[in-house]
Amino acid sequence: MTESSSRVFDPSATAPTRYWHVLEDGRVQCDLCPRFCKLHEGQRGLCFVRARQDGHIVLTTYGRSSGFCIDPIEKKPLSHFLPGTPVLSFGTAGCNLACKFCQNWDISKSREFDTLADAAAPETIARAARELGCRSVAFTYNDPVIFHEYAIDVAQACREQGIRTVAVTAGYVCPEPRAEFYRHMDAANVDLKAFSERFYKHVTGSRLAAVLDTLVYLRHETSVWFELTTLLIPGENDSAAEIDAMTRWVVEHLGPDVPMHFTAFHPDWKMMDKPPTPPATLTRAREIARANGVRHAYTGNVHDTAGGSTFCHHCGGLLIGRDWYRLGTWNLDEQGRCDSCGTLCAGVFEAAPGSWGARRMPVRLKDYAI
């Protein structure tokens, strides 16, 4: 079902799915994510895009996107995956979490299919990425878990063109579909939104334990390169104690080489009563992480050259200088080793960085269709 070569592209049609089962009371349970929505005929899950139709769960947004844009890979954020290169980015509509602070709410919370203005077959996306000089395609803006079938088909088409794929995700997915999904991904940025079940339950409508399970799976059972992002919200998840516990857990269970990004919150969606995150909070989080053994901790959404740059964990030398999304200094060889001391820096690097810079370029894919 997920073989891109076997599916006829029709952006007006729904796509079949297979992670569901019928309950004794006649409802159909979606088994894609730990929300386990139980649906009567005609109902949609919380994600809005997976629905019960004729007794089955279907994906209603296959092949349709909220738009395509070329971004710097650092914006995902990924600091150790093909630095400086352009990534063709897109999302669909809907989300399987209910984050009150969502900063892409116009897409992730959309209930209007008019949001999905651009249609593209998987092969069209792969061809566009190649012709536009993108090294990768990112599933982002909303969580690719909910358009599982479309993301996998795109990833397969990209792999045939030598294009890598990146999932920007909250990691809220069940084990069986998770294994299928990540067999096709090359990299991921996972939102570790907090380190308390209270926050996950009351602020995101989900569970922390399921996300931690995904992180352990990624680290120990896949070759996917992944990095973590935590949006620090004043008074919610920014205490020194919580950051200390989170970073200690990361080092113990994932190892010291998984990069962590601490990013600044700004009031949005249903959390307009909180102030923006002070830059000092991000700096403190970075210091706590490094003190606990995280080798690569970054600050984001603020101007902080030191907090955005990559340093050798052995000699302390500057490996990659960054100013926002612009790269400057580059002191790595093609194996990712420090030019000064030869210590390996974990990640996916090439002999030289890309030169895309901070540009953001919207793209219409109709020009790349067959």
N, C-alpha and C positions, 0 to 999 in steps of 0.2 A: 504494500500500500504506500510505503514511503519512498519507493523507487521513482525518482523524478522522470526517468525515461518511460515509465508505464502510465503516467497521468496525463490526460489531455487537458491543457490549460483553458479554463473558462472562468474569468473573474466574476461572473454573475452567479456561479454555482457554489453550493456548499461542498465540503470535502469530508469523506468518511474518516472516522477515528476508530481506535480499537481499545483504548484504555477506559473501559466502562463495563458494568454488568447490571443485570436486572435483579431487583430486590423482590422478596416474597410478596410485598404489598403492591407490586406492579410498577413502582417507580424505577427509574434508571439512575444508578450512581456513577458519577464521573470519577475515575480513579487516576486522573492525571496529577493532581496536586492534593496535599493533605486536607484540603477543605472538604473534599468528598461531597460535592453538591448532589442532592437527590431530587430528580426532576420528574414532573408530570409532563405529558405531551404538550409541546409548545413552549415550555419554560426554558429559560436560560440560566446558566450558572452565574455566580457572582462576577466572574470575569466578563460576562455579557457576550462573548464571542463563541462560546461552546454551548450548544443548545440541543434539546431533545426534539427529534424530527422522525416521525414514522417509527418510533420505538428505539431509535439509535441516538447516540451522541454524535453531532456533526460540528465541524469547524465552519463558521459562517463568513470568515474573512480571508479564506485562502486566496493568495494572489493579489491582495489589495493592501495598499500602504497609505500611511498618512503623509508620505513624501520621502524623497531621497536627497541626501546631502553628503558632500565629501567633507570630512572633518580630519583634523590631526588625530592620530591614534592616542596621543596623550590626553585627549578630551574624554576618553571613555570612562575613567582614566586607566591607561596602561603605560607604565614608565619603563618596563623591561621587555616589551614585545615590539620588535621592529621600530625603534625610536625614530621619530621624524617623518614617518611615512603617512600617506593619505589613506583613509579608510572610508569606503562607501557605506553610509549609515542609513538605516531605515527602521521604522516601527509600524505597528498596525493600530488597532484601537483596543481598549479594555485592559484589565489587569486582574490578577487573582489575589492581590492584597488590597487593603483599604487604608493606606497610609494617609493620615490627616495632613501631613506636611508635603504631599506629593508636589514636586516642582515641574512635572510634566503632565499635570492633571488634565489639561485640555485634550491630551491624547489618551492617557491611560484611563481616564474616567469618562471618556466620550461614549455616548449612547446614540450617536448620530453617524450613520454610515457615510454621510457626506464628508466626514473627516477623512475618509479613505479615498483621496483624490487621485492616486496614482496606482495603476494596475501593472503588474509585471510577472511574467513567467520566470521560474527559477533560472532557466538558461539565459534569459534576457539580462537578469541581474549580474550573472557571472560574466557575460560578454561585456556589459557596460563597465564593470570594475576593471577588467583587463584593458579595454580600450582607453579608459580614463586614467590609467596608470596607478590604480589603487592596488596595494599589496594584500588588502583584506576587505571583507565585508562584515559589518557589525549589525547585529540584531539589538536594537537599543530603543530609547524613548519610552517604550513599554516593554514588559517582560516577555521574552520569546518563549517561555514555558507555555503560554496560552496559545501560541500559534505553532506549536510543536511540529506538526506535519509539514507546514510551509517552510519553517526554518531548516528542517532536515533536508528537504528537497533542494532548497537553495544551497545548502552546504555541500551536497553531493555535486551539484552543477558547478559550484566554485572549485571544488577539488579537481574536477576534470580540466579546468582552465588554469590550474596552478595558483589559485587564489585561496587564501586562508580565511577562516571565519571566526568571529568573536561574539560571544554571548555576554550581554550586559544584563544581569539578572539578580533577583533576590534569593535565588537558590531554593525556592519553595516548591518542591516537586517530589513525587513519590519515587521509590527506588527503581522500579522497572522502566518507566519512561525516562527517568534520569539516565540510566545506563545507555539506552538507545540514543538519547539526545547527545550525550557527550562523546559517544563514539565518532561523531561527525564534527566536533568542534576542535579548534586549535588553541583557542585562548578564551578566557572569561574574566570579567570583573564582577565579583559577587558583593552585593550590599550586605554587610554585617551591620544591621541598622542600630543595634544596641547590644547589651549583654545582660538583659533581664527579661524573664517571661512576662513581667508586668508591662513593660514597654511594648513588646511584641503583641500581647493580647489587646491592650487598650488603645494603642496608637496605630498599629498596623493591621489588627484583626487577624493575626496569624500566630505561629508558635516558633520560638527560638530553637527548640530542640531539633526540629526538622531541618533548619538551615545549617546548624552545626553538623548534622549528619551528612548533608551534601558536601560541606567543606572537607570533612574527613575522607569522604569517598573520592573527591577530586584529587586530594593530595596522595592518597595511598593506592588508588585503584585505576588511575588514568595517567596519561602523559600530557594532559591539558595544562598549559601555562595559565595560572590565575593569580589575580591580585584582589585585595579587599578594599572596600570603601566604607567608611562610617561618617555619615552626616551628623555633626555634633550640634544638638539643639539645646540651648540654654535651659537649665532646670529639668531636663528630661533624661538625657543620656550622657552628659558631659562631666560628671563628677570624676575626680581623680581616682576614687576607689573603683568605679566601674571600668574606667579605661585601664587601670592596673590589672583588674581581673581578666578583662578581655585580652589584653596583650600577652599576659602570662599563659592563658589558654592557647592562644595562637602558637606561641613558641613551643609549648609542650606537645600539642596535637598535630600541628602543621609544619613545625620547624621554623628556624630563624630566617629562611630565605624568601618567605612569602611577603611581598611588599604590602604595606598598609597605607591607605590614603585617608587622612582626616580632613573633611571638607566643611566649609562654612554654610550654615543655614541662613536663609532669608525668609521672611514671612510669606506664606503662600497657602492656597487652597483653604483648608479648614483650620489652619493654625496661624492665624493672623495676630494672635495676642502675644506671641513670643518675639523678643528682640533678635536682631541679627547676631550671629556668633562673633564674639570679639576675636581678633587675630591671636591674641595671647592665649586663648583657650586651645587653639590648634597647635601652637608652639609647645604648650605644656603637654598635650597629648603625644606629640612627636617625641618629646623628651622622655616621657614615661615609657613609651614603646621601645625606644632605643636602650633605655636603662634595663628593660626586661629582656633584652636580647634580640629584638626585631632589628634586623640588619638594615632594612630599607623602609623608613617611615617618611611620609610626605604630607605636606599641607596643601590644601586646594581651595579654589575660589577666592584666594587672597594673593596679593603680590608679595611673594616671599621667595627670593632667589635661592637662599640656602635650603629652605624647606621643600623646594621643588626640584632640587638637583640631586644627583646620585653620587655617593661617595664610596670608596673602597672600604669594606668593613675591616680589612686587615691593616692597611697603612694610613687610612684616612684621606688619601688623595682624591681629588675631584675627578670623577669618571665622566659624567655627563652634566654639563652646565645648562640649566633651563631658566628662562624668564617667561613666566606663563607657559605658553605652548611653543615657544621659540627655543631651539637648541643652539648652544654656543660651543663651549669646550667639549671635545670628544677624546677621551684617553682610554679607549678599549681597542683590543685587536679583534679579529673576526671570530675568535672563539669566546669573546666576552671577558678576556683577561685584562687586568689592570696593567697599563703601560709601565708603571713605576715598579711594582713588586711582583707582577705575574699572577696575582690571586684571581681566581675565577669569580666573576659576578654572575649570579644566577639570572637566567632570562633567555630570550631568543634575540640574538644580536647578529649583525652582519659586519663586514669589514668597515663600512662607513655608514653614518646615519642618513636618513632621508632628509629632504630639504623642503618639505611641504610648508612648514611654518605654522602660523596661527590662522590661516585662511579657512573660511567656511563657504562652500560653494554649492548652492542648490542645483539639482540635476533633474531633468525630466527624462524618464527612461523610454518614452515612446520612440525616440530616435535610434534606439538600439534593438528594438524588436525586429524579429524576422519578417 
